[in-house]
C-alpha cells in the first residue's frame, strides 16, 4: 500500500505517520492545561477544519487551543471557543 501524503495548511507530510509524529510531539511538549502558542494554533486551526465534524468542533468560532485530558486519562487538543465553551478533538480523526 503506498504511503498516504497529508497536507495541513502550509505543512506537507509524505506519510500519515509523519503527520502523526509531528502532532504527537506538539501535543506532548505542553503541560496539561497549557494554551498552545500562536504558531501551533495556526496549524491546529487548519487541522480542525479538516475534522469530519469540523462545524460541530469549531462551534461559534475559535478563540484558542489548549492541551487537556480526554477520555481514559489520555490527552488531546481542545478548541476554546469565542463563546467560552470548549470541545476536544483528536488530530487522528482529521486526515
PDB file of N, CA, C and O in Angstrom, chain B, residues numbered from 101:
ATOM      1  N   UNK B 101       0.855  -1.172   0.000  1.00  0.00           N
ATOM      2  CA  UNK B 101       0.000   0.000   0.000  1.00  0.00           C
ATOM      3  C   UNK B 101       0.904   1.240   0.000  1.00  0.00           C
ATOM      4  O   UNK B 101       1.790   1.356   0.847  1.00  0.00           O
ATOM      5  N   UNK B 102       0.692   2.144  -0.921  1.00  0.00           N
ATOM      6  CA  UNK B 102       1.533   3.349  -0.970  1.00  0.00           C
ATOM      7  C   UNK B 102       1.245   4.264   0.215  1.00  0.00           C
ATOM      8  O   UNK B 102       0.150   4.268   0.776  1.00  0.00           O
ATOM      9  N   UNK B 103       2.276   5.044   0.577  1.00  0.00           N
ATOM     10  CA  UNK B 103       2.126   5.990   1.680  1.00  0.00           C
ATOM     11  C   UNK B 103       1.105   7.054   1.305  1.00  0.00           C
ATOM     12  O   UNK B 103       1.035   7.486   0.154  1.00  0.00           O
ATOM     13  N   UNK B 104       0.321   7.468   2.281  1.00  0.00           N
ATOM     14  CA  UNK B 104      -0.693   8.484   2.044  1.00  0.00           C
ATOM     15  C   UNK B 104      -0.149   9.835   2.500  1.00  0.00           C
ATOM     16  O   UNK B 104       0.057  10.048   3.694  1.00  0.00           O
ATOM     17  N   UNK B 105       0.087  10.756   1.549  1.00  0.00           N
ATOM     18  CA  UNK B 105       0.564  12.078   1.944  1.00  0.00           C
ATOM     19  C   UNK B 105      -0.521  12.862   2.686  1.00  0.00           C
ATOM     20  O   UNK B 105      -1.713  12.668   2.451  1.00  0.00           O
ATOM     21  N   UNK B 106      -0.094  13.735   3.570  1.00  0.00           N
ATOM     22  CA  UNK B 106      -1.015  14.551   4.356  1.00  0.00           C
ATOM     23  C   UNK B 106      -0.572  16.007   4.244  1.00  0.00           C
ATOM     24  O   UNK B 106       0.613  16.317   4.369  1.00  0.00           O
ATOM     25  N   UNK B 107      -1.529  16.889   4.009  1.00  0.00           N
ATOM     26  CA  UNK B 107      -1.252  18.314   3.955  1.00  0.00           C
ATOM     27  C   UNK B 107      -2.110  19.010   5.009  1.00  0.00           C
ATOM     28  O   UNK B 107      -3.330  18.855   5.032  1.00  0.00           O
ATOM     29  N   UNK B 108      -1.457  19.779   5.880  1.00  0.00           N
ATOM     30  CA  UNK B 108      -2.154  20.549   6.918  1.00  0.00           C
ATOM     31  C   UNK B 108      -1.735  22.000   6.734  1.00  0.00           C
ATOM     32  O   UNK B 108      -0.656  22.402   7.168  1.00  0.00           O
ATOM     33  N   UNK B 109      -2.582  22.772   6.097  1.00  0.00           N
ATOM     34  CA  UNK B 109      -2.231  24.158   5.810  1.00  0.00           C
ATOM     35  C   UNK B 109      -0.938  24.216   5.029  1.00  0.00           C
ATOM     36  O   UNK B 109      -0.846  23.608   3.962  1.00  0.00           O
ATOM     37  N   UNK B 110       0.073  24.931   5.525  1.00  0.00           N
ATOM     38  CA  UNK B 110       1.337  25.057   4.794  1.00  0.00           C
ATOM     39  C   UNK B 110       2.260  23.851   4.966  1.00  0.00           C
ATOM     40  O   UNK B 110       3.306  23.791   4.321  1.00  0.00           O
ATOM     41  N   UNK B 111       1.906  22.906   5.806  1.00  0.00           N
ATOM     42  CA  UNK B 111       2.763  21.754   6.094  1.00  0.00           C
ATOM     43  C   UNK B 111       2.394  20.577   5.202  1.00  0.00           C
ATOM     44  O   UNK B 111       1.217  20.300   4.974  1.00  0.00           O
ATOM     45  N   UNK B 112       3.419  19.887   4.699  1.00  0.00           N
ATOM     46  CA  UNK B 112       3.207  18.683   3.899  1.00  0.00           C
ATOM     47  C   UNK B 112       3.995  17.543   4.511  1.00  0.00           C
ATOM     48  O   UNK B 112       5.161  17.700   4.875  1.00  0.00           O
ATOM     49  N   UNK B 113       3.352  16.405   4.620  1.00  0.00           N
ATOM     50  CA  UNK B 113       3.985  15.195   5.143  1.00  0.00           C
ATOM     51  C   UNK B 113       3.827  14.109   4.093  1.00  0.00           C
ATOM     52  O   UNK B 113       2.745  13.924   3.536  1.00  0.00           O
ATOM     53  N   UNK B 114       4.914  13.390   3.825  1.00  0.00           N
ATOM     54  CA  UNK B 114       4.842  12.363   2.792  1.00  0.00           C
ATOM     55  C   UNK B 114       4.075  11.128   3.258  1.00  0.00           C
ATOM     56  O   UNK B 114       3.573  10.353   2.444  1.00  0.00           O
ATOM     57  N   UNK B 115       3.992  10.955   4.573  1.00  0.00           N
ATOM     58  CA  UNK B 115       3.264   9.810   5.122  1.00  0.00           C
ATOM     59  C   UNK B 115       2.372  10.272   6.272  1.00  0.00           C
ATOM     60  O   UNK B 115       2.686  11.232   6.976  1.00  0.00           O
ATOM     61  N   UNK B 116       1.265   9.573   6.444  1.00  0.00           N
ATOM     62  CA  UNK B 116       0.355   9.865   7.550  1.00  0.00           C
ATOM     63  C   UNK B 116       1.076   9.715   8.889  1.00  0.00           C
ATOM     64  O   UNK B 116       0.826  10.480   9.820  1.00  0.00           O
ATOM     65  N   UNK B 117       1.965   8.736   8.986  1.00  0.00           N
ATOM     66  CA  UNK B 117       2.722   8.520  10.219  1.00  0.00           C
ATOM     67  C   UNK B 117       3.600   9.704  10.570  1.00  0.00           C
ATOM     68  O   UNK B 117       3.787  10.008  11.749  1.00  0.00           O
ATOM     69  N   UNK B 118       4.143  10.380   9.562  1.00  0.00           N
ATOM     70  CA  UNK B 118       4.960  11.570   9.823  1.00  0.00           C
ATOM     71  C   UNK B 118       4.102  12.692  10.411  1.00  0.00           C
ATOM     72  O   UNK B 118       4.536  13.399  11.321  1.00  0.00           O
ATOM     73  N   UNK B 119       2.894  12.850   9.893  1.00  0.00           N
ATOM     74  CA  UNK B 119       1.973  13.856  10.438  1.00  0.00           C
ATOM     75  C   UNK B 119       1.605  13.503  11.878  1.00  0.00           C
ATOM     76  O   UNK B 119       1.568  14.371  12.750  1.00  0.00           O
ATOM     77  N   UNK B 120       1.332  12.219  12.114  1.00  0.00           N
ATOM     78  CA  UNK B 120       1.015  11.776  13.482  1.00  0.00           C
ATOM     79  C   UNK B 120       2.161  12.083  14.436  1.00  0.00           C
ATOM     80  O   UNK B 120       1.934  12.590  15.535  1.00  0.00           O
ATOM     81  N   UNK B 121       3.385  11.781  14.029  1.00  0.00           N
ATOM     82  CA  UNK B 121       4.550  12.038  14.883  1.00  0.00           C
ATOM     83  C   UNK B 121       4.692  13.534  15.178  1.00  0.00           C
ATOM     84  O   UNK B 121       4.952  13.922  16.317  1.00  0.00           O
ATOM     85  N   UNK B 122       4.523  14.364  14.160  1.00  0.00           N
ATOM     86  CA  UNK B 122       4.635  15.811  14.322  1.00  0.00           C
ATOM     87  C   UNK B 122       3.611  16.326  15.337  1.00  0.00           C
ATOM     88  O   UNK B 122       3.944  17.097  16.237  1.00  0.00           O
ATOM     89  N   UNK B 123       2.354  15.884  15.173  1.00  0.00           N
ATOM     90  CA  UNK B 123       1.286  16.377  16.049  1.00  0.00           C
ATOM     91  C   UNK B 123       1.386  15.793  17.457  1.00  0.00           C
ATOM     92  O   UNK B 123       1.039  16.460  18.432  1.00  0.00           O
ATOM     93  N   UNK B 124       1.853  14.565  17.567  1.00  0.00           N
ATOM     94  CA  UNK B 124       2.052  13.968  18.888  1.00  0.00           C
ATOM     95  C   UNK B 124       3.158  14.724  19.636  1.00  0.00           C
ATOM     96  O   UNK B 124       3.027  14.995  20.829  1.00  0.00           O
ATOM     97  N   UNK B 125       4.241  15.059  18.935  1.00  0.00           N
ATOM     98  CA  UNK B 125       5.303  15.858  19.553  1.00  0.00           C
ATOM     99  C   UNK B 125       4.761  17.205  20.021  1.00  0.00           C
ATOM    100  O   UNK B 125       5.095  17.669  21.111  1.00  0.00           O
ATOM    101  N   UNK B 126       3.922  17.829  19.194  1.00  0.00           N
ATOM    102  CA  UNK B 126       3.319  19.109  19.568  1.00  0.00           C
ATOM    103  C   UNK B 126       2.454  18.929  20.822  1.00  0.00           C
ATOM    104  O   UNK B 126       2.521  19.744  21.742  1.00  0.00           O
ATOM    105  N   UNK B 127       1.654  17.878  20.859  1.00  0.00           N
ATOM    106  CA  UNK B 127       0.742  17.626  21.977  1.00  0.00           C
ATOM    107  C   UNK B 127       1.499  17.446  23.287  1.00  0.00           C
ATOM    108  O   UNK B 127       1.080  17.948  24.330  1.00  0.00           O
ATOM    109  N   UNK B 128       2.612  16.729  23.226  1.00  0.00           N
ATOM    110  CA  UNK B 128       3.338  16.396  24.452  1.00  0.00           C
ATOM    111  C   UNK B 128       4.393  17.431  24.858  1.00  0.00           C
ATOM    112  O   UNK B 128       5.029  17.274  25.900  1.00  0.00           O
ATOM    113  N   UNK B 129       4.587  18.461  24.074  1.00  0.00           N
ATOM    114  CA  UNK B 129       5.535  19.500  24.513  1.00  0.00           C
ATOM    115  C   UNK B 129       4.875  20.466  25.498  1.00  0.00           C
ATOM    116  O   UNK B 129       5.548  21.284  26.125  1.00  0.00           O
ATOM    117  N   UNK B 130       3.555  20.362  25.626  1.00  0.00           N
ATOM    118  CA  UNK B 130       2.810  21.206  26.560  1.00  0.00           C
ATOM    119  C   UNK B 130       2.444  20.428  27.813  1.00  0.00           C
ATOM    120  O   UNK B 130       2.257  19.212  27.772  1.00  0.00           O
ATOM    121  N   UNK B 131       2.344  21.147  28.930  1.00  0.00           N
ATOM    122  CA  UNK B 131       1.793  20.563  30.147  1.00  0.00           C
ATOM    123  C   UNK B 131       0.269  20.612  30.041  1.00  0.00           C
ATOM    124  O   UNK B 131      -0.290  21.428  29.308  1.00  0.00           O
ATOM    125  N   UNK B 132      -0.385  19.729  30.781  1.00  0.00           N
ATOM    126  CA  UNK B 132      -1.851  19.732  30.797  1.00  0.00           C
ATOM    127  C   UNK B 132      -2.350  21.085  31.273  1.00  0.00           C
ATOM    128  O   UNK B 132      -1.867  21.619  32.271  1.00  0.00           O
ATOM    129  N   UNK B 133      -3.308  21.631  30.562  1.00  0.00           N
ATOM    130  CA  UNK B 133      -3.876  22.921  30.892  1.00  0.00           C
ATOM    131  C   UNK B 133      -3.237  24.090  30.172  1.00  0.00           C
ATOM    132  O   UNK B 133      -3.760  25.203  30.208  1.00  0.00           O
ATOM    133  N   UNK B 134      -2.107  23.849  29.517  1.00  0.00           N
ATOM    134  CA  UNK B 134      -1.434  24.925  28.794  1.00  0.00           C
ATOM    135  C   UNK B 134      -2.217  25.344  27.553  1.00  0.00           C
ATOM    136  O   UNK B 134      -2.844  24.520  26.887  1.00  0.00           O
ATOM    137  N   UNK B 135      -2.169  26.630  27.262  1.00  0.00           N
ATOM    138  CA  UNK B 135      -2.677  27.162  25.996  1.00  0.00           C
ATOM    139  C   UNK B 135      -1.544  27.041  24.981  1.00  0.00           C
ATOM    140  O   UNK B 135      -0.397  27.339  25.313  1.00  0.00           O
ATOM    141  N   UNK B 136      -1.830  26.618  23.773  1.00  0.00           N
ATOM    142  CA  UNK B 136      -0.774  26.448  22.777  1.00  0.00           C
ATOM    143  C   UNK B 136      -0.352  27.804  22.221  1.00  0.00           C
ATOM    144  O   UNK B 136      -1.101  28.779  22.290  1.00  0.00           O
ATOM    145  N   UNK B 137       0.849  27.849  21.675  1.00  0.00           N
ATOM    146  CA  UNK B 137       1.377  29.097  21.122  1.00  0.00           C
ATOM    147  C   UNK B 137       0.579  29.505  19.884  1.00  0.00           C
ATOM    148  O   UNK B 137      -0.137  28.697  19.293  1.00  0.00           O
ATOM    149  N   UNK B 138       0.718  30.763  19.511  1.00  0.00           N
ATOM    150  CA  UNK B 138       0.031  31.248  18.305  1.00  0.00           C
ATOM    151  C   UNK B 138       0.491  30.483  17.067  1.00  0.00           C
ATOM    152  O   UNK B 138      -0.313  30.204  16.177  1.00  0.00           O
ATOM    153  N   UNK B 139       1.769  30.144  17.004  1.00  0.00           N
ATOM    154  CA  UNK B 139       2.303  29.395  15.857  1.00  0.00           C
ATOM    155  C   UNK B 139       1.649  28.017  15.750  1.00  0.00           C
ATOM    156  O   UNK B 139       1.230  27.609  14.668  1.00  0.00           O
ATOM    157  N   UNK B 140       1.563  27.305  16.868  1.00  0.00           N
ATOM    158  CA  UNK B 140       0.912  25.988  16.854  1.00  0.00           C
ATOM    159  C   UNK B 140      -0.595  26.130  16.636  1.00  0.00           C
ATOM    160  O   UNK B 140      -1.210  25.287  15.982  1.00  0.00           O
ATOM    161  N   UNK B 141      -1.187  27.185  17.176  1.00  0.00           N
ATOM    162  CA  UNK B 141      -2.625  27.408  16.991  1.00  0.00           C
ATOM    163  C   UNK B 141      -2.963  27.595  15.512  1.00  0.00           C
ATOM    164  O   UNK B 141      -4.029  27.178  15.057  1.00  0.00           O
ATOM    165  N   UNK B 142      -2.051  28.222  14.764  1.00  0.00           N
ATOM    166  CA  UNK B 142      -2.299  28.405  13.329  1.00  0.00           C
ATOM    167  C   UNK B 142      -2.379  27.052  12.629  1.00  0.00           C
ATOM    168  O   UNK B 142      -3.228  26.852  11.760  1.00  0.00           O
ATOM    169  N   UNK B 143      -1.506  26.131  13.001  1.00  0.00           N
ATOM    170  CA  UNK B 143      -1.537  24.781  12.416  1.00  0.00           C
ATOM    171  C   UNK B 143      -2.798  24.047  12.864  1.00  0.00           C
ATOM    172  O   UNK B 143      -3.457  23.390  12.059  1.00  0.00           O
ATOM    173  N   UNK B 144      -3.130  24.159  14.147  1.00  0.00           N
ATOM    174  CA  UNK B 144      -4.318  23.473  14.659  1.00  0.00           C
ATOM    175  C   UNK B 144      -5.603  24.018  14.041  1.00  0.00           C
ATOM    176  O   UNK B 144      -6.579  23.285  13.881  1.00  0.00           O
ATOM    177  N   UNK B 145      -5.601  25.296  13.697  1.00  0.00           N
ATOM    178  CA  UNK B 145      -6.781  25.858  13.027  1.00  0.00           C
ATOM    179  C   UNK B 145      -6.994  25.172  11.678  1.00  0.00           C
ATOM    180  O   UNK B 145      -8.118  24.802  11.336  1.00  0.00           O
ATOM    181  N   UNK B 146      -5.919  25.004  10.919  1.00  0.00           N
ATOM    182  CA  UNK B 146      -6.038  24.277   9.647  1.00  0.00           C
ATOM    183  C   UNK B 146      -6.501  22.844   9.909  1.00  0.00           C
ATOM    184  O   UNK B 146      -7.359  22.316   9.202  1.00  0.00           O
ATOM    185  N   UNK B 147      -5.923  22.233  10.927  1.00  0.00           N
ATOM    186  CA  UNK B 147      -6.221  20.835  11.237  1.00  0.00           C
ATOM    187  C   UNK B 147      -7.683  20.630  11.626  1.00  0.00           C
ATOM    188  O   UNK B 147      -8.336  19.726  11.103  1.00  0.00           O
ATOM    189  N   UNK B 148      -8.200  21.443  12.525  1.00  0.00           N
ATOM    190  CA  UNK B 148      -9.568  21.230  12.995  1.00  0.00           C
ATOM    191  C   UNK B 148     -10.588  21.446  11.866  1.00  0.00           C
ATOM    192  O   UNK B 148     -11.676  20.870  11.892  1.00  0.00           O
ATOM    193  N   UNK B 149     -10.234  22.270  10.886  1.00  0.00           N
ATOM    194  CA  UNK B 149     -11.126  22.442   9.734  1.00  0.00           C
ATOM    195  C   UNK B 149     -11.176  21.181   8.873  1.00  0.00           C
ATOM    196  O   UNK B 149     -12.091  21.021   8.064  1.00  0.00           O
ATOM    197  N   UNK B 150     -10.204  20.288   9.038  1.00  0.00           N
ATOM    198  CA  UNK B 150     -10.176  19.020   8.293  1.00  0.00           C
ATOM    199  C   UNK B 150     -10.947  17.913   9.031  1.00  0.00           C
ATOM    200  O   UNK B 150     -11.154  16.835   8.475  1.00  0.00           O
ATOM    201  N   UNK B 151     -11.366  18.165  10.256  1.00  0.00           N
ATOM    202  CA  UNK B 151     -12.071  17.162  11.050  1.00  0.00           C
ATOM    203  C   UNK B 151     -13.430  16.872  10.403  1.00  0.00           C
ATOM    204  O   UNK B 151     -14.080  17.795   9.913  1.00  0.00           O
ATOM    205  N   UNK B 152     -13.869  15.610  10.392  1.00  0.00           N
ATOM    206  CA  UNK B 152     -15.169  15.292   9.777  1.00  0.00           C
ATOM    207  C   UNK B 152     -16.347  15.980  10.480  1.00  0.00           C
ATOM    208  O   UNK B 152     -17.419  16.115   9.890  1.00  0.00           O
ATOM    209  N   UNK B 153     -16.165  16.409  11.712  1.00  0.00           N
ATOM    210  CA  UNK B 153     -17.207  17.144  12.439  1.00  0.00           C
ATOM    211  C   UNK B 153     -16.726  18.565  12.746  1.00  0.00           C
ATOM    212  O   UNK B 153     -16.949  19.087  13.838  1.00  0.00           O
ATOM    213  N   UNK B 154     -16.067  19.178  11.767  1.00  0.00           N
ATOM    214  CA  UNK B 154     -15.441  20.488  11.964  1.00  0.00           C
ATOM    215  C   UNK B 154     -16.433  21.541  12.457  1.00  0.00           C
ATOM    216  O   UNK B 154     -16.134  22.263  13.408  1.00  0.00           O
ATOM    217  N   UNK B 155     -17.576  21.638  11.847  1.00  0.00           N
ATOM    218  CA  UNK B 155     -18.540  22.671  12.241  1.00  0.00           C
ATOM    219  C   UNK B 155     -18.954  22.488  13.696  1.00  0.00           C
ATOM    220  O   UNK B 155     -19.101  23.462  14.433  1.00  0.00           O
ATOM    221  N   UNK B 156     -19.137  21.252  14.099  1.00  0.00           N
ATOM    222  CA  UNK B 156     -19.513  20.952  15.481  1.00  0.00           C
ATOM    223  C   UNK B 156     -18.366  21.269  16.441  1.00  0.00           C
ATOM    224  O   UNK B 156     -18.588  21.810  17.524  1.00  0.00           O
ATOM    225  N   UNK B 157     -17.148  20.933  16.043  1.00  0.00           N
ATOM    226  CA  UNK B 157     -15.985  21.167  16.908  1.00  0.00           C
ATOM    227  C   UNK B 157     -15.689  22.666  17.052  1.00  0.00           C
ATOM    228  O   UNK B 157     -15.349  23.128  18.142  1.00  0.00           O
ATOM    229  N   UNK B 158     -15.815  23.411  15.976  1.00  0.00           N
ATOM    230  CA  UNK B 158     -15.487  24.838  15.982  1.00  0.00           C
ATOM    231  C   UNK B 158     -16.595  25.665  16.628  1.00  0.00           C
ATOM    232  O   UNK B 158     -16.322  26.658  17.303  1.00  0.00           O
ATOM    233  N   UNK B 159     -17.828  25.261  16.422  1.00  0.00           N
ATOM    234  CA  UNK B 159     -18.959  25.955  17.038  1.00  0.00           C
ATOM    235  C   UNK B 159     -19.000  27.424  16.681  1.00  0.00           C
ATOM    236  O   UNK B 159     -18.980  27.778  15.502  1.00  0.00           O
ATOM    237  N   UNK B 160     -19.056  28.286  17.686  1.00  0.00           N
ATOM    238  CA  UNK B 160     -19.187  29.735  17.487  1.00  0.00           C
ATOM    239  C   UNK B 160     -17.912  30.378  16.946  1.00  0.00           C
ATOM    240  O   UNK B 160     -17.937  31.525  16.499  1.00  0.00           O
ATOM    241  N   UNK B 161     -16.809  29.653  16.984  1.00  0.00           N
ATOM    242  CA  UNK B 161     -15.531  30.180  16.498  1.00  0.00           C
ATOM    243  C   UNK B 161     -14.404  29.837  17.454  1.00  0.00           C
ATOM    244  O   UNK B 161     -14.630  29.520  18.622  1.00  0.00           O
ATOM    245  N   UNK B 162     -13.194  29.907  16.940  1.00  0.00           N
ATOM    246  CA  UNK B 162     -12.010  29.514  17.704  1.00  0.00           C
ATOM    247  C   UNK B 162     -11.393  30.742  18.373  1.00  0.00           C
ATOM    248  O   UNK B 162     -11.074  31.730  17.711  1.00  0.00           O
ATOM    249  N   UNK B 163     -11.233  30.664  19.683  1.00  0.00           N
ATOM    250  CA  UNK B 163     -10.528  31.713  20.430  1.00  0.00           C
ATOM    251  C   UNK B 163      -9.075  31.309  20.619  1.00  0.00           C
ATOM    252  O   UNK B 163      -8.172  32.133  20.480  1.00  0.00           O
ATOM    253  N   UNK B 164      -8.849  30.026  20.938  1.00  0.00           N
ATOM    254  CA  UNK B 164      -7.509  29.497  21.166  1.00  0.00           C
ATOM    255  C   UNK B 164      -7.593  27.969  21.244  1.00  0.00           C
ATOM    256  O   UNK B 164      -8.664  27.381  21.095  1.00  0.00           O
ATOM    257  N   UNK B 165      -6.446  27.352  21.479  1.00  0.00           N
ATOM    258  CA  UNK B 165      -6.387  25.898  21.690  1.00  0.00           C
ATOM    259  C   UNK B 165      -5.616  25.642  22.975  1.00  0.00           C
ATOM    260  O   UNK B 165      -4.758  26.431  23.372  1.00  0.00           O
ATOM    261  N   UNK B 166      -5.935  24.534  23.612  1.00  0.00           N
ATOM    262  CA  UNK B 166      -5.195  24.136  24.804  1.00  0.00           C
ATOM    263  C   UNK B 166      -5.022  22.618  24.799  1.00  0.00           C
ATOM    264  O   UNK B 166      -5.630  21.907  23.998  1.00  0.00           O
ATOM    265  N   UNK B 167      -4.187  22.149  25.705  1.00  0.00           N
ATOM    266  CA  UNK B 167      -3.966  20.706  25.878  1.00  0.00           C
ATOM    267  C   UNK B 167      -4.530  20.332  27.235  1.00  0.00           C
ATOM    268  O   UNK B 167      -4.152  20.896  28.262  1.00  0.00           O
ATOM    269  N   UNK B 168      -5.438  19.373  27.221  1.00  0.00           N
ATOM    270  CA  UNK B 168      -6.072  18.915  28.461  1.00  0.00           C
ATOM    271  C   UNK B 168      -6.265  17.413  28.391  1.00  0.00           C
ATOM    272  O   UNK B 168      -5.980  16.781  27.373  1.00  0.00           O
ATOM    273  N   UNK B 169      -6.749  16.854  29.480  1.00  0.00           N
ATOM    274  CA  UNK B 169      -7.021  15.415  29.469  1.00  0.00           C
ATOM    275  C   UNK B 169      -8.281  15.139  28.672  1.00  0.00           C
ATOM    276  O   UNK B 169      -9.129  16.006  28.464  1.00  0.00           O
ATOM    277  N   UNK B 170      -8.363  13.894  28.236  1.00  0.00           N
ATOM    278  CA  UNK B 170      -9.532  13.442  27.499  1.00  0.00           C
ATOM    279  C   UNK B 170     -10.012  12.154  28.157  1.00  0.00           C
ATOM    280  O   UNK B 170      -9.767  11.929  29.343  1.00  0.00           O
ATOM    281  N   UNK B 171     -10.678  11.331  27.408  1.00  0.00           N
ATOM    282  CA  UNK B 171     -11.187  10.071  27.950  1.00  0.00           C
ATOM    283  C   UNK B 171     -10.051   9.151  28.379  1.00  0.00           C
ATOM    284  O   UNK B 171      -8.993   9.113  27.751  1.00  0.00           O
ATOM    285  N   UNK B 172     -10.282   8.425  29.436  1.00  0.00           N
ATOM    286  CA  UNK B 172      -9.368   7.392  29.923  1.00  0.00           C
ATOM    287  C   UNK B 172      -7.970   7.928  30.235  1.00  0.00           C
ATOM    288  O   UNK B 172      -6.983   7.206  30.096  1.00  0.00           O
ATOM    289  N   UNK B 173      -7.885   9.177  30.653  1.00  0.00           N
ATOM    290  CA  UNK B 173      -6.607   9.733  31.064  1.00  0.00           C
ATOM    291  C   UNK B 173      -5.681  10.131  29.936  1.00  0.00           C
ATOM    292  O   UNK B 173      -4.547  10.537  30.190  1.00  0.00           O
ATOM    293  N   UNK B 174      -6.130  10.028  28.700  1.00  0.00           N
ATOM    294  CA  UNK B 174      -5.307  10.457  27.574  1.00  0.00           C
ATOM    295  C   UNK B 174      -5.332  11.976  27.503  1.00  0.00           C
ATOM    296  O   UNK B 174      -6.113  12.620  28.203  1.00  0.00           O
ATOM    297  N   UNK B 175      -4.499  12.540  26.678  1.00  0.00           N
ATOM    298  CA  UNK B 175      -4.510  13.981  26.474  1.00  0.00           C
ATOM    299  C   UNK B 175      -4.862  14.269  25.029  1.00  0.00           C
ATOM    300  O   UNK B 175      -4.624  13.449  24.143  1.00  0.00           O
ATOM    301  N   UNK B 176      -5.424  15.428  24.804  1.00  0.00           N
ATOM    302  CA  UNK B 176      -5.735  15.827  23.434  1.00  0.00           C
ATOM    303  C   UNK B 176      -5.830  17.352  23.363  1.00  0.00           C
ATOM    304  O   UNK B 176      -5.785  18.054  24.373  1.00  0.00           O
ATOM    305  N   UNK B 177      -5.962  17.822  22.142  1.00  0.00           N
ATOM    306  CA  UNK B 177      -6.153  19.249  21.906  1.00  0.00           C
ATOM    307  C   UNK B 177      -7.613  19.599  22.148  1.00  0.00           C
ATOM    308  O   UNK B 177      -8.521  18.823  21.849  1.00  0.00           O
ATOM    309  N   UNK B 178      -7.809  20.776  22.692  1.00  0.00           N
ATOM    310  CA  UNK B 178      -9.157  21.298  22.927  1.00  0.00           C
ATOM    311  C   UNK B 178      -9.296  22.626  22.202  1.00  0.00           C
ATOM    312  O   UNK B 178      -8.378  23.447  22.197  1.00  0.00           O
ATOM    313  N   UNK B 179     -10.444  22.823  21.597  1.00  0.00           N
ATOM    314  CA  UNK B 179     -10.784  24.114  20.998  1.00  0.00           C
ATOM    315  C   UNK B 179     -11.440  24.954  22.085  1.00  0.00           C
ATOM    316  O   UNK B 179     -12.427  24.535  22.691  1.00  0.00           O
ATOM    317  N   UNK B 180     -10.893  26.136  22.328  1.00  0.00           N
ATOM    318  CA  UNK B 180     -11.513  27.096  23.239  1.00  0.00           C
ATOM    319  C   UNK B 180     -12.265  28.088  22.355  1.00  0.00           C
ATOM    320  O   UNK B 180     -11.667  28.894  21.642  1.00  0.00           O
ATOM    321  N   UNK B 181     -13.576  28.006  22.424  1.00  0.00           N
ATOM    322  CA  UNK B 181     -14.409  28.805  21.518  1.00  0.00           C
ATOM    323  C   UNK B 181     -14.593  30.234  22.020  1.00  0.00           C
ATOM    324  O   UNK B 181     -14.395  30.535  23.197  1.00  0.00           O
ATOM    325  N   UNK B 182     -14.970  31.088  21.103  1.00  0.00           N
ATOM    326  CA  UNK B 182     -15.178  32.505  21.433  1.00  0.00           C
ATOM    327  C   UNK B 182     -16.335  32.715  22.401  1.00  0.00           C
ATOM    328  O   UNK B 182     -16.407  33.750  23.064  1.00  0.00           O
ATOM    329  N   UNK B 183     -17.234  31.752  22.489  1.00  0.00           N
ATOM    330  CA  UNK B 183     -18.363  31.889  23.421  1.00  0.00           C
ATOM    331  C   UNK B 183     -18.062  31.311  24.805  1.00  0.00           C
ATOM    332  O   UNK B 183     -18.951  31.235  25.654  1.00  0.00           O
ATOM    333  N   UNK B 184     -16.808  30.902  25.034  1.00  0.00           N
ATOM    334  CA  UNK B 184     -16.399  30.389  26.337  1.00  0.00           C
ATOM    335  C   UNK B 184     -16.539  28.886  26.510  1.00  0.00           C
ATOM    336  O   UNK B 184     -16.098  28.341  27.522  1.00  0.00           O
ATOM    337  N   UNK B 185     -17.147  28.204  25.540  1.00  0.00           N
ATOM    338  CA  UNK B 185     -17.264  26.755  25.622  1.00  0.00           C
ATOM    339  C   UNK B 185     -16.000  26.115  25.061  1.00  0.00           C
ATOM    340  O   UNK B 185     -15.204  26.770  24.390  1.00  0.00           O
ATOM    341  N   UNK B 186     -15.828  24.833  25.344  1.00  0.00           N
ATOM    342  CA  UNK B 186     -14.662  24.103  24.863  1.00  0.00           C
ATOM    343  C   UNK B 186     -15.103  22.782  24.256  1.00  0.00           C
ATOM    344  O   UNK B 186     -16.173  22.263  24.573  1.00  0.00           O
ATOM    345  N   UNK B 187     -14.265  22.247  23.381  1.00  0.00           N
ATOM    346  CA  UNK B 187     -14.554  20.973  22.746  1.00  0.00           C
ATOM    347  C   UNK B 187     -13.236  20.290  22.414  1.00  0.00           C
ATOM    348  O   UNK B 187     -12.332  20.919  21.865  1.00  0.00           O
ATOM    349  N   UNK B 188     -13.122  19.028  22.736  1.00  0.00           N
ATOM    350  CA  UNK B 188     -11.898  18.278  22.428  1.00  0.00           C
ATOM    351  C   UNK B 188     -11.968  17.762  20.999  1.00  0.00           C
ATOM    352  O   UNK B 188     -13.046  17.597  20.427  1.00  0.00           O
ATOM    353  N   UNK B 189     -10.793  17.512  20.440  1.00  0.00           N
ATOM    354  CA  UNK B 189     -10.760  16.857  19.135  1.00  0.00           C
ATOM    355  C   UNK B 189      -9.485  16.049  18.999  1.00  0.00           C
ATOM    356  O   UNK B 189      -8.432  16.414  19.523  1.00  0.00           O
ATOM    357  N   UNK B 190      -9.604  14.952  18.288  1.00  0.00           N
ATOM    358  CA  UNK B 190      -8.469  14.077  18.036  1.00  0.00           C
ATOM    359  C   UNK B 190      -7.825  14.451  16.714  1.00  0.00           C
ATOM    360  O   UNK B 190      -8.501  14.537  15.689  1.00  0.00           O
ATOM    361  N   UNK B 191      -6.518  14.672  16.737  1.00  0.00           N
ATOM    362  CA  UNK B 191      -5.858  15.007  15.474  1.00  0.00           C
ATOM    363  C   UNK B 191      -5.900  13.843  14.498  1.00  0.00           C
ATOM    364  O   UNK B 191      -5.861  14.046  13.284  1.00  0.00           O
ATOM    365  N   UNK B 192      -5.978  12.631  15.019  1.00  0.00           N
ATOM    366  CA  UNK B 192      -6.002  11.448  14.146  1.00  0.00           C
ATOM    367  C   UNK B 192      -7.287  11.365  13.326  1.00  0.00           C
ATOM    368  O   UNK B 192      -7.302  10.724  12.275  1.00  0.00           O
ATOM    369  N   UNK B 193      -8.350  11.992  13.779  1.00  0.00           N
ATOM    370  CA  UNK B 193      -9.614  11.978  13.043  1.00  0.00           C
ATOM    371  C   UNK B 193      -9.628  12.971  11.897  1.00  0.00           C
ATOM    372  O   UNK B 193     -10.552  12.962  11.084  1.00  0.00           O
ATOM    373  N   UNK B 194      -8.622  13.825  11.818  1.00  0.00           N
ATOM    374  CA  UNK B 194      -8.643  14.933  10.864  1.00  0.00           C
ATOM    375  C   UNK B 194      -8.130  14.592   9.469  1.00  0.00           C
ATOM    376  O   UNK B 194      -8.309  15.386   8.545  1.00  0.00           O
ATOM    377  N   UNK B 195      -7.503  13.442   9.292  1.00  0.00           N
ATOM    378  CA  UNK B 195      -6.996  13.082   7.961  1.00  0.00           C
ATOM    379  C   UNK B 195      -6.998  11.600   7.777  1.00  0.00           C
ATOM    380  O   UNK B 195      -6.605  11.109   6.718  1.00  0.00           O
TER     381      UNK B 195
END
